[in-house]
């Protein structure tokens, strides 16, 4: 599969997962992974900041597709196909911008920074 085709598929899979998250038929485990996936995709903060050469972009190239694939595995195929059709039709406007999706990532970074400060001080 061509890299551009994979990128286009990923851009459609993320909104599909977001729509599946809202469906009551989606299993709880799929919803948990969907929240993690969507939160990471929409978060303005990455585990590895993008300004770090090479490694900063690798987390988006590796981690996000892995999260999407894992999430899709937990969503029943018929629900996922319905959500994909809905995503193709309704996701033309653009991705939602919700600041609270960044909370888990910010929390992890703050904990990491506090741990480093604690290690340096002691």
C-alpha positions as CSV (number, residue, x, y, z in Angstrom):
1,X,0.0,0.0,0.0
2,X,1.3,3.4,-1.0
3,X,2.2,5.8,1.9
4,X,-0.3,8.5,0.6
5,X,-3.1,5.9,0.6
6,X,-2.2,4.9,4.1
7,X,-2.2,8.5,5.2
8,X,-5.6,9.1,3.6
9,X,-7.0,5.9,5.2
10,X,-5.7,7.1,8.6
11,X,-7.3,10.5,8.2
12,X,-10.6,8.7,7.6
13,X,-10.1,6.1,10.4
14,X,-9.6,8.7,13.1
15,X,-13.1,10.3,12.6
16,X,-14.6,6.9,12.2
17,X,-13.2,5.9,15.6
18,X,-14.6,9.2,17.0
19,X,-18.1,8.4,15.6
20,X,-17.9,4.9,16.9
21,X,-17.0,6.2,20.4
22,X,-20.4,7.9,20.5
23,X,-22.4,4.8,19.5
24,X,-24.0,2.9,22.3
25,X,-23.4,-0.4,20.4
26,X,-19.7,0.0,20.6
27,X,-18.1,-2.2,23.3
28,X,-16.7,-0.6,26.4
29,X,-13.1,-1.8,25.7
30,X,-13.4,-0.2,22.2
31,X,-14.6,3.0,23.8
32,X,-11.7,3.1,26.2
33,X,-9.2,2.7,23.3
34,X,-11.1,5.2,21.2
35,X,-10.9,7.8,23.9
36,X,-7.1,7.3,24.1
37,X,-6.7,7.3,20.4
38,X,-8.9,10.4,19.8
39,X,-7.3,12.2,22.7
40,X,-3.8,11.6,21.4
41,X,-4.8,12.5,17.8
42,X,-6.4,15.8,18.9
43,X,-4.0,16.7,21.6
44,X,-1.7,19.6,20.8
45,X,0.9,18.0,23.0
46,X,2.7,14.8,22.0
47,X,4.6,12.3,24.1
48,X,7.7,13.3,22.2
49,X,7.5,17.0,21.0
50,X,7.6,17.5,17.3
51,X,10.5,19.9,17.5
52,X,12.9,17.1,18.4
53,X,14.5,16.1,15.1
54,X,13.3,12.7,13.6
55,X,12.1,11.2,16.9
56,X,9.5,13.9,17.4
57,X,7.7,13.0,14.2
58,X,8.2,9.2,14.6
59,X,5.7,9.1,17.5
60,X,3.0,10.4,15.2
61,X,4.0,8.0,12.4
62,X,4.2,5.0,14.6
63,X,2.1,5.5,17.8
64,X,-1.1,7.0,16.2
65,X,-1.5,4.3,13.6
66,X,-0.9,1.6,16.2
67,X,-3.6,3.1,18.5
68,X,-6.0,3.3,15.6
69,X,-5.5,-0.3,14.6
70,X,-5.9,-1.6,18.1
71,X,-9.1,0.5,18.5
72,X,-10.5,-0.8,15.3
73,X,-9.8,-4.4,16.3
74,X,-12.2,-4.0,19.3
75,X,-15.0,-2.4,17.2
76,X,-17.4,-4.9,15.6
77,X,-17.1,-4.8,11.8
78,X,-20.7,-3.8,11.1
79,X,-20.6,-0.9,13.5
80,X,-17.2,0.2,12.1
81,X,-18.6,0.1,8.5
82,X,-21.6,2.2,9.5
83,X,-19.3,4.7,11.3
84,X,-17.0,4.9,8.3
85,X,-19.9,5.8,6.0
86,X,-21.0,8.4,8.5
87,X,-17.4,9.8,8.7
88,X,-17.2,10.0,4.9
89,X,-20.4,12.0,4.8
90,X,-20.1,14.2,8.0
91,X,-16.4,14.8,8.6
92,X,-16.0,17.3,5.8
93,X,-16.1,20.3,8.2
94,X,-12.9,19.4,10.0
95,X,-11.7,17.8,13.2
96,X,-13.2,19.1,16.5
97,X,-11.0,21.2,18.6
98,X,-11.4,20.3,22.2
99,X,-8.8,21.4,24.7
100,X,-9.7,18.7,27.3
101,X,-8.3,16.0,25.1
102,X,-4.9,17.3,26.0
103,X,-5.4,16.8,29.8
104,X,-3.9,13.2,29.9
105,X,-0.9,14.2,27.9
106,X,-0.3,17.3,29.9
107,X,-0.6,15.3,33.1
108,X,2.0,12.8,31.9
109,X,4.4,15.6,31.0
110,X,3.9,17.4,34.3
111,X,4.5,14.2,36.2
112,X,7.6,13.6,34.2
113,X,8.9,17.1,34.8
114,X,8.1,16.9,38.5
115,X,10.0,13.6,38.7
116,X,13.0,15.1,37.0
117,X,12.9,18.1,39.3
118,X,12.7,15.8,42.4
119,X,15.6,13.8,41.2
120,X,17.7,16.9,40.5
121,X,16.9,18.4,43.9
122,X,17.7,15.3,46.0
